[in-house]
């Protein structure tokens, strides 16, 4: 059985994930990434209603929560979902809420 400190840390990490997903912009980013890796430019282009700095801030929050990961290729940065269960959960919501 986990000790109290481990249980507290686990709850904090889970809360961080749910906080990261509790934002429309971040959910839109996750939806975009369900189809696979996208560059920052592709994400900004797809979410034209938001300014690039706002998107970057939200990408950073998703990355900090370890929901997404990034890789650099020369001058480009590419993002993808790093937690398959999160992708599955969002897909489930997309297909079953309406």
Residue pairs with C-beta under 8 A, 6 or more apart in sequence:
2 10
16 64
16 65
17 65
17 66
17 67
17 83
17 86
19 65
20 26
20 61
20 62
20 64
20 65
20 67
21 27
21 30
21 67
21 86
21 90
23 58
23 61
25 47
25 50
25 54
25 55
25 58
26 58
26 61
26 62
27 90
28 47
29 43
29 47
29 55
29 58
29 59
29 62
29 68
29 79
30 62
30 67
30 68
30 81
30 86
30 87
30 90
31 90
31 94
32 38
32 42
32 43
32 46
32 47
33 68
33 79
33 80
33 81
33 87
34 81
34 87
34 90
34 91
34 94
36 80
37 78
37 79
37 80
38 46
38 78
38 79
38 80
39 76
39 77
39 78
39 79
40 55
40 56
40 59
40 76
40 77
40 78
40 79
41 76
43 55
43 59
43 79
44 50
44 52
44 55
47 55
59 68
59 70
59 79
62 68
63 69
63 70
63 79
66 82
66 83
67 81
67 82
67 83
67 86
68 79
68 80
68 81
68 82
69 79
69 80
69 81
69 82
70 77
70 78
70 79
70 80
71 77
71 78
71 80
72 78
81 87
